[in-house]
Amino acid sequence: MNEKAIIEKLSGLIESNRLQHSIRVKECAEQLAAFYQEDVGKAALAGLLHDCAKGFDDKELVENSIEYGIRLDTISLYQKGLIHGPLGAEIARHEFGVKDRKILSAIKYHTYGRKKMTKLEKIIFLADLIEPGRSYKGVEELRDLAWKDLNRAMLRALDNNLIGIIAKGGLIHGNTLETRNYIIRELGLGKIN
């Protein structure tokens, strides 16, 4: 399926503003992939499809997850917005014909991460947060860091996410904590004397 066909099909699944966000994530992911010597085509496709399940309401997220055999953890059942990553990977596979496991994994983990994230997964995670349409406190600093050190940018992004979740009184997904701890170890940080 070519990009035009993907965008046309995607426009039937998500609202116009979400589609524009996805296009910007695609473009940002392409740039980051080129910079970090990752497959630009895979980054583009993962970026474009990362939010393909965002158009579903809470009930539809759960129903579609059951239909695709996705096991939902307790945190995702309480905070159903987390479901769109794993469900999006299945929609990308079944509705858009994506077979590449690296692309599907980047879509699946773009919201809460996982330990041992691949470079492509990190790129999609960050592109989603720093695309030009994003405007929040700290985004410029994160954008700058993303072009200097992928792991340090991931750590900053995860810290920002955790602070935001705690401020809202939300539940923290275990993958987010595992991701942060893994990144800290990759950077050689976190040792307390």
Summary of the structure (lengths in Angstrom):
residues: 193
radius of gyration: 16.0
end to end distance: 54.1
largest distance: 55.7
contacts: 614
relative contact order: 0.12
helix: 67%
strand: 0%
